[in-house]
């Protein structure tokens, strides 16, 4: 697959937007209880899989600003690599919206438990993963999915997204 200048620019802009939203809303973007609004941009991958690097790179760069350190950069890149790949396999955008809700609590939950010094137990993980799952569900499915449906109904915008 040939990578075009247009794709590089689009990935850069979306990654920068992801970072700007996450860091700009830093007080609610990081922590055991977080509402990472920028993750809703992940639904762009459902429309165009070539945009997955934007979400992966945006997450990794946003991780630089997190209180969790270098591990968040690594886990913050691997997690969206998994869920964006799975989103590209989904036949339904609604199902695709659940992929981050499944994987963020698993990976980020364990990372927060480990880095914060909590006991490495299922109970510790569940106490972190539960709020992460709820907040990711709210952003991705309750808010992001209806917004993505609106984008999907805009032929001009969909043409631009798919042409990247």
Long-range contacts (C-beta under 8 A, 24 or more apart in sequence): 6-163, 6-164, 7-50, 7-164, 10-51, 10-54, 10-164, 11-50, 11-51, 11-53, 11-54, 11-57, 12-54, 13-54, 14-41, 14-44, 14-51, 14-54, 14-55, 14-58, 15-53, 15-54, 15-55, 15-57, 15-58, 15-61, 16-58, 17-41, 17-58, 18-54, 18-55, 18-58, 18-59, 18-61, 18-62, 19-58, 19-61, 19-62, 19-65, 22-58, 22-62, 22-65, 23-62, 23-65, 26-65, 29-62, 30-65, 30-66, 30-67, 30-68, 31-67, 31-112, 32-112, 32-116, 32-127, 32-128, 32-131, 32-132, 33-131, 33-132, 33-135, 34-131, 34-132, 34-135, 35-135, 35-138, 35-139, 36-135, 36-136, 36-139, 37-139, 38-62, 39-100, 39-104, 39-136, 39-139, 39-140, 39-144, 40-139, 40-140, 40-143, 40-144, 40-147, 40-148, 42-80, 42-83, 42-84, 42-87, 42-99, 42-100, 42-140, 42-144, 43-87, 43-93, 43-96, 43-97, 43-140, 43-144, 43-145, 43-147, 43-148, 44-161, 45-84, 45-87, 45-88, 45-96, 46-87, 46-88, 46-90, 46-93, 46-96, 46-148, 47-148, 47-151, 47-152, 47-158, 47-161, 47-162, 48-161, 48-162, 48-164, 49-84, 49-88, 50-164, 51-161, 51-164, 52-80, 52-81, 52-84, 52-85, 52-87, 52-88, 55-80, 55-84, 56-80, 56-81, 56-84, 68-111, 68-112, 68-115, 69-115, 71-111, 71-114, 71-115, 72-111, 72-115, 75-107, 75-108, 75-111, 76-108, 78-107, 79-103, 79-104, 79-107, 79-108, 82-107, 93-145, 93-148, 93-149, 93-152, 94-141, 94-145, 97-140, 97-141, 97-144, 97-145, 97-148, 98-137, 98-140, 98-141, 100-136, 100-140, 101-133, 101-136, 101-137, 101-140, 101-141, 104-132, 104-133, 104-136, 105-129, 105-130, 105-132, 105-133, 105-136, 108-132
